[in-house]
Every structure is written in C-alpha cells, then in structure tokens.
Amino acid sequence: MGFGVPGGIGVAAATGRRPLILVGDGAFQMTGWELGNCRRYGFDPIVVLFNNASWEMLRVFQPESRFNDLSDWNFATIAASLGGHGERVTTRRALKEALERARREGWAPGAERAAQAERSQAEALERFQHVVSQVIPSEAVSESDMHLGQLSPVSTGTGGGFVLQLVSPTILDFSMVIVNGLDPAATELLPYRVRLVDVDGDELRAGRIDELDADGGAEVFHQFKRADLTGFTTVVVVDAIGDVVLSGTVDQSS
C-alpha cells in the first residue's frame, strides 16, 4: 500500500517523463506527502486521487473493522502547500477538463528540468560574486578559488539550496549559504544555524538564519578572519531543536 506516489516520482527521476499517478485516499495518507519534494527536483507529475473516504483494500480482509472508514479530507486544498495545484471533481466531464488543464499548465515540464537546475546554480554563483565584490576588489578574486555545492533535505524534510565558498591563499575566506523551500510558518524551528565540517569532524560556525521569507528562503554570508576553509567541505543547516534539516558538500578541487 502507498506505492503509487513514490513509484511515480521514481519514474520521473529515472526517465525524465511526466507520470500519471493513480492513488486512493488511504494510500495517499501514507506516502502522498512526498509530492512536496517534486518542485525542488523539477518533477511535475499528474496525480488522480480517488477519494472514497475509506481503506477499501483492508475492508476486503476485515469488513467488520470500523477503522476502514476514514474522514473526507479535501485533498485539493492541500495541493498548494505541497507546491502544486489541486482540483476536486465529481463528474466525468469535470475530470476530463481537469486532466486537460493539468497537461497544459504543468509548472515545469520534464524537458526543462536540467536547464532550470543550471539556471539556479548560475544565479547562486552570480549572487555570491556580487556579494564578495562588495567586500574585496573583484580583481583580487580568482574564479578557481570559488566553489559551489548543493544542499538537500535530510530524511523526509523539504527545502534545498546552495552553499558557496571562497577559499584563497591570499585573502580572507568567505562562505555563503542560500536556502529555499523551508517552512516559514514553523517559527519554532528558528533560528537555523549553519555549520561547516571537515573530515575530522571539526566544525566552524558559518552564521545563523533568524527569519525566512514568504518562500522559506534566506541567505547567510560569513567572513572568516582567523579560520582557513580548506577541507571544510561538508555543510549542515541545523534547526533550533538540534536536527539537521539540510546538508551538502562542496567540491573544493574544482
């Protein structure tokens, strides 16, 4: 049970095609929330959710069990919080029209996924170069001293972003972390702390995030006056509870 949504996401990841996922409301309650990761990865599945407010598969084996009856959740209204668009339909005509709209109006066709990722990285690097230029002359910065890595969510969390480093033998080192897609309503998780970790497990503090914008994004820029960032290639973002929510690595050899 609950295979449909993660299976469809796997199809999108493996083939680059746009899957049509059929799932019941009970199965969706188990694993449907993984759709919240699709927008960050550029996946754009169409999901048809059959809502009969029950565990019909379980009812076949245990028809007498009262737990087979579920509440009628309005899943269409939940879609926006997962980064998509939802419609509730009750007739075949309305279903046909909704499917046609979904095919026409998908936010990110699979063919654009790679280009979109490249644009995001290019924008992050451009932003970093702009910020660094406000502190030190641009002629003092070599492109070979700039390194980029990507942040991904830990476990089943959401969000992502980029980490950028300037590691130079002649000028002060810098790091910049750009996060997006965190939950701006989860204020109890603030502040987020950014830490750099080397292969020996030693840590450097690289700033903190005290607030998020409406899209769950923020930037943290830190200048290291005494520390050398060489070898500090692991980056983690930790919430106020102490859980790591984002992590990534920077390839300093590139």
C-alpha angles and dihedrals in degrees: 000000000000095000098122103079099041089041091053092048088052090054090052092049094047101041107021088231126129110250128210106221122200114197139159124234094249094051090045090056087059103048110353092103089076085082085080088077096053100084093052091054095041096247117147110187125173110228124198108194117196104210113195094146094239149088095245094170090057092043089063090063100032109024092163095059116107093206088076089078112084133187118261103254116194096229093175091070091050093057094081092058088055092053098261143088126259136197129185114215132180104183136058091242092053090048091051091050093046092051091050091052091048091053093048100041105041108147098224120017113211092246090064096050098093093044090049092053091048091051091051092052092046091050091049092050092047091051091050093050090050093051093047091050089060089062106035133020112273092231089063092060122083119203088224088065092058119088132185133203136171128239120218132185120264118236111333096338127124134234136059141187145154138285121208129190136191107204111178135163092213107040137036117287122244138192131195126189122196116191130184139171098039117138108267090192093060094084091157088073093060134140102048115199124212118215134181118212131194129206091272092055094252113148137213123195111236102181141283138261113227098175142012130219122240091277093051093256137136143158128226121192121185133181117206110213098175106018129081112218094207107129096011093115102141118082126191132182112209126194127222091267091058098253121135106237101172132025139171146150135242121218102222091179093070 
